[in-house]
Amino acid sequence: MSSILYEDFIISRSGSGPYCGGVPYPYEMELATSPSLYRIKVICTDQDSDGDFDYNKDAVMELVAGLAPNLKDVSISEIHSELSSSRRSMRRPLWQGLPGFSGAVTGSLTSLSLYCCGRSAIPNWAKHTDFDELQHLVIGGGQLRRSCGIDSEEMEWIARNNSFPNLKTLFINLSRNDDYNEQPHYIEKAISFFLSINSLEELTINGPMEPQMMESVLIHHGPTLKKLNLEPSEATSNTRVRREVPMVFTEDQILQIQALCPVLEKLAITIMRNKSSASEAAIYKRFGKMKNLQSLFLILDCANWRSGRDPTYNDTRFEGEDREVVWDHSGIIVKRGNIGEALINSAVNERLARSIWEAINQNKTGKQLERLNLWTRNGGVLKRLDANPSVDEFAQNMNRSWLIERSPRDDTEDVTVKELRQHAREAYERKWIRRMDPMVLGVFHFIWPQKQESRDWRDDWSSFPVQG
């Protein structure tokens, strides 16, 4: 096994490679089956960089199922090795098993973290542990978070088997798994899955969501939730034309979270930027009504996903020069107005960060908000396209993330404001900032005229203030 957390110490096998089958050394088995082994963390892959097959996951399953009698906490991270196709084999030899494994015993984990462990991960693990005592569960995420998650078939299996009677915290990455076959009952099966689990204290959901699913989740789990993370997303693969739009949280849905999650202390949620409009400001103000909320993490998504994905979206709000078509990528039309919106939404400076903090806190009820994270993303994303290089050059500078924390002193309203990723941004600019696209630069300076003493465009921009 590549690494084992033995009590509080990391012990690595000599060579630090994966367990590739064969007979383990006696000292390895003595360590792995020790009654003192409580927690184990393993990295696994299909084949390593030498072409050897990795059996780490198989070995850990057998440790859980009786060989390690007090093993309660397992974390498995799956990575994909960089191996040339000429060295990659499609035929994996059968796992031969660890010495002494009978298969007659099932384990009883309290914590299981599966970071991208393939399809049918939970049914496979159910053969080795009964889940009755499981309190903490992670499914999906990790290195391939966007492409690795639990699909409707696995959710249906879990709902039918009611596998987690004592679960308290759940981190789950969802997947429609519909690149080649439609999954029309995805939402219904997702709702059944979440309703099959007893009320949780902490819940993180990443991936495809829809309003009716969120309403069911909040009604069922909301009364007991102390921590809630919601990050909607949809696949961007090009196996078919994508029409699904990532769920957008409206003011009404934030109000729903407020009403259905009365003891919520920590919230992380995606908010769509909308040029600091009154509707965007109203969402920020709603967070101030959450009485127990003390920590808020806002993922500020700067892309307009409806434009280019939603066939009912009528993008006729632009006037004059903003209606001019500047790019046409295989029928995906980008207008000057789309460029302007992307630039405005990408502009997140310290002044805007402070105004969001103030919008939340000016009418805060109950406990004070102690911490606000603002994490920006997708500043250069247009329509169904990936980040457009011409716009992304600007977004890399303006798309800034912030941490605001209240002073620990009770007699002051002072806060500290820190830009996150500042060193990475500055390093990127030193390496990559070059001559900008003249068309995009023209749109930029139409919004932010060049200042008299500015060095370049980076000195000219400022965020649009929050309205209302």
N, C-alpha and C positions, 0 to 999 in steps of 0.2 A: 504494500500500500504506500502511496507516495507521501502522505503525511497523516499522522494521527495525533489528535490532541489528547494527551494522557494526563488526566487531571488538569493542570494548568500549564503544561509544557508541550511544545511541539517536538515530536520525535520523528525524524525522516529516515526512510530506508536508505542505505548506502547507494549512491548514484542518483538518488532523487527521482528515479523513473517510475512509471506505473507498474502495478502488479500485473505480470504478463502470464499468469498461470504457472503450472509446474508445482513443485513441492516447496513451500516456504521454509525459510530457515527456522530451526527450533526456537531461537530467541524471538523471532517475529511472532510466532504463534503464542509464545508465553506472554508477550506484551499484549497482543490483540485479544486474548481470552482472559486477561487479568480481571479479577473482581473489582479492581480499582478503576477500570476504564469506564468512564461515564459519558464522555463527549468525544465525537470524532468528526473531523473535517477532511474531505477528500476531493481532489480534482480528478476528473476522469475525461477520457476522450474515446474516439473510436479506434484510431491507430495513432501512435506517437510519431515523432519526427524521424525515428529510425524504422518505421514500418511495423513495429510490434503492436499486437492487439492489446487493448487495455481491459483488464477484468476487475478494476477497482470496485465498480458498482456491484458486481456479482459477489465479490468477497464481503463487502460491507453488509449486504442483505443477509448473508449467512451468519455474520457476526451478530446481527440483530436477532436472528432467529435461534437463539440459544447458546451460541459459542461464547458470546460476551455477556454474562448473566446480568450485569448492571448497566449496560449501555442504554442510555435514555435519550441522548441528543445527537442527531445525525444531520450533517450538512454536506450536500454533494453539489459541486459546481461542474458543469459539463462545458468543455471548450472544444473547438474544432481545430485540429492540428493543420499546419501548413505542410502538406505532403503532396508531392507531384503525383499525377494520375498514373504514371508508369510504375510507381512504387506502391500504389494503393491497391489492396486486395478486397474483393467483394465477398469472399468466402471466409467467414470468421469461424475458427475451430470452436467446437463445443467447450463450454466451461466444465472443468473436471471437478470442481468443488474443493473446499478446504478440508484438511484432515480432521476427522471427528464429527463432521456435520451429518446429522441423521435426517433432518427435515421433519422431525416429529414434534418440534417445539416452535411456537410463535412468540415473537418478542412483544414488548409493551413500551413503545417510545412515548415520551412526553413532548418532544420537539423534533420535527422533520422539515428540513429545508431542501427543496429540490430545484436548483437553479438550472433550468433548461435540461430536462432529463427525458425528452422524447414522449411519444404518444403512449397512452395506457400506463403512465407511470404509477398512478395510484392503484389500479387493479393489480399491477405487478407487486407493489409493496404490500398490498393486503394479504398476499400469500405468506408473508414473513412476519408481519406484525398486525395485531388486531385493532389498533387505533383507539381502543376504549379509553386509554388514559392520555391520549394526545391532546395537548393544550395549545401548541404553536405549530402552524403549518405554512410553508411557503411553496407555491407551485408556479414555476416559470420564472422569467426574468433572467438575470445574469448577463453574460456576454452577448447573447442573441435575443435580448428581451423582446424586440419588436416582432420576431418571427417564431418565438417559442412560447406557447401557452396552452392552457387546457381548452379543449374544444367541446362542442355540444354533446358528442357521444360519451366522453368521459364524465361530463357533468351529469348526464342522465344516469350513468352507472352509479355515481356517488349518491345521487338523490334516491335511487332505488334501493341502495344498500344501507343508507343512513349511517355512514361510516364514522362520524366524528361526534359522539354524544357529549364530550367534555371540552370541545374546542373553545378557546378564549380569544386567540389572535389568528387572523388569516391574511396572508399576502397572496394575491392571485393574479396571474397574468392570463387574460382571456384571448381566445383566437377563434375567428369564424371558421378557419380551415376550409375556405371555399375558393381556393385558387382554381380548382378544376371542376368541382361539383358544388352546386348551390346547397346551402343549409337553411331552408326556409323556416325551420323551427328553432333556430338558435336562441332567440330571446325567450321563448316559452321554456326551453330546457334550462336556460340560465336562471330564470326566476325560480323554477322548481328546485334547482341546486341550492340557491341561497336560502330558500324557505325550509329546506331539509336540515339545515344546520341551526342548532340552538343559538340563542342571542349571544352575540360577540361583544367583546370589550374594545378590540382593535380590528380595523378592517382596511385593507388596501386593495383597490381594484384598478388594474391597468388593462386597456384594450377596448374592444367594441362595447359600447353601452347605448341604451336608448331610454327615453324618459319613463316608460312604463316599468322597465326593469329597475331603474333607480328608485322609483316610488315604492315598489314592493320591498326592495332591500331596506329602505329607510323605515318603513312601517314596521318591518319585522325586527331589525337589529338596532334601529335608532335609539330607542329608550335606554339602552345600556352602553352605547358607544362612547368611549372617552377619546379615542383617536380614530380619525377617518381620513383616508387618502384616496382621491378620485382623479384618475388621469385617463380620460377618453382618448382613443386613437383608432384609426382604421388602417388596414394594410395598404401599402403603396406598391405592391408587386404589379408587374405589367403583364401578368398572364391573361388578364381581361380588362375591359374598360371598367374602372372603379366608379361606382355611384354612391357608395356609403360615405356620409359626411360625419366626421367625429362629432359626438354630442357636444352641444354648446350649453353651458349652464346660464340660464336666464336669472333675472332678479327673482322671479316667482320660485324657481327651484332652489335658490339660496334661502329664500324664506321658508321653503319646505324643510330644508336641512335644519334651520333654526327651530322650527316647530317640533320636528320629530326626533331631534337629538339634544335633549335638554341638559345632558351632563357632559357634552363634548368639550374637551380641553385643547385638543390639537387637531388642526384641519389643514390638509394639503389638497389643493384643487386647481384645475386648469380654468383660466379666464381668458376669453378671446378679447384681444385689444380692438378697440373701435374708435381710434383717433381721440381718446380721452373724452368721449362724448358724455352727455348727460346720462344715457342708459348705462354706460360703463361705470360712471361715478356712482350711480344708484346701487350697483352691485357691491362696490367697496363699502358703502355706508351700511348695507345690510349685515355685514360681518360684525359691526358694532353692536348689534342687537343680540348676539349670542352671549349669554350671561356668563358662561364658564370658560369661554374661549380665551386662552392665554398665549397660544403659539399658532401662527398662521403662515402657511407656505403657499404663495400664489405663483403658479406657472403661467406666465403671460405669453400666450400664443399669438404671434403676430401675423399668421397666415389667414387668408380668406378661403377656407376649404369649400364653401358652397360654390364659389365661382369656379367653374370647370368640372364640378362633380354633380351638382344638383341640376337636372334638366329643367326644373321649374323656376330656377333662379333667373330673374330678369335684370340683367346688369345694364340698366339704362339710366342710372342716376347721374352719369357724367354729363357735363356740358362743355361746349366750346372745344378747345384744344384737348381736353381730357378724353374726348371720345376718339381721338386719333389712334388707329391700330399701329403699334410699334413692332410687335412680333407676332408671327403666326407659325406655331410649332405643330405641324400635322393637325391643323384644325383647332388647336387650342389658342384662342386669340387673346392677346395681352394689349390693353390700351394704356395710354399715358396715365389715365386715372388710376389704373391698377398699380402702376409703378409708384405714383404719389402716395397712395394709401399704404403700400408696403413700407415706404420710407418713414412716413409719419408714425405708423405703429411700431416701427423698429426703434424709434428715438425714445430711449428711457434713461434720462439723466437723474442726478441726485435730487434735483428740484421736484421732478415728478414722483420719485420714490417717497420723498417727504410728504408730498401732497396726498398720496394714497394713504400713508400712515395717519395723517390728520383727518382724512375723510372717514376712516374707520374709528378713530379715537374720539372725535368731537362729540359723539353721542353714545359712547360705549357704556353699556349697562353691565351691572355685576362686576366680575373681576376684571382687572386691567389687562390689556394686551401687553405682553412682555417682549414679544419677539415677532418680527415680520421678515420673511424671506420673499424677495421678488426675483424669480428666475425666468429670464426671457429666452425665447427660442423661435425658430422658423421665420426670422426676419427677412430672409431672401427667398422664401418659398412663394411661387406664383402659380395659381391654378393647380393643375395636377402635376406640375413640373417639380423636380427636385430643386434645391436651392439654385437660383439663377446666378451665375458668377458675376454678372454685371451689377446686380442689385446686392448680392451678398457681400461685395467689397465694402459697401456702405454699412450694411447691417452688422458686419463684424465689429465695426467701431461703435455704432450707436446702440446695438442690442446688449445693453449692460444689465448686470444682475446685482442685487443689493441685499444687504443684511442690516436691519434696523433693530436695535435693542434698547429697551428702557433702562435708565440708570437704576442701579440697585438701591439708591437712596430714596427714602419715602417722601422727603421734603422737596423734591424737584421733579419737573416734567422733562428734564433733559433726556436726550437719546443720543446714541452713537450710531453713525451711518458709515458702512464700509462697502466699497465696491468689491464684489466677488469676481474672481477670474481676471483681475486687473493685470497681473503680470503676464498671463497668457495672452490677453488682448494686445498688450503693448509689444510683446515678442512677435506676435503675428503681424502687427503693423510694420515693425522694423524689417521683417522678412518679405512680406508679400504686398504691401501697399504700393501700387504702381499707377500708371496713367489710367484714369477712370474713363468708362464708357461716356462719350460726349452726350449722347441722348439722355442717359440717366443723370448725368451731371447737370444737364439743362433743367430736368424736372426738379432735381434737388435744389438748384438755385432759384427756381421759380417759387418754391416753398420757403427757402431760407436764403435771402439775398446775401451776397458776399459782403463781409464786414471789411471796413477800411483797412485795418491792420492785421487781418488774419493771415496765417502762414499758408493755409490751404483750406479745403472744404471742412476739415475736421474741427476747425475753430468756428464754423458758421452756424452749426445746427443747435437747436434746443428743443426740448420736449414740448408738445402741446399741453398746457395745463389742464388738470381735471376740471370739467365744467360743473357748475352747480355746487 
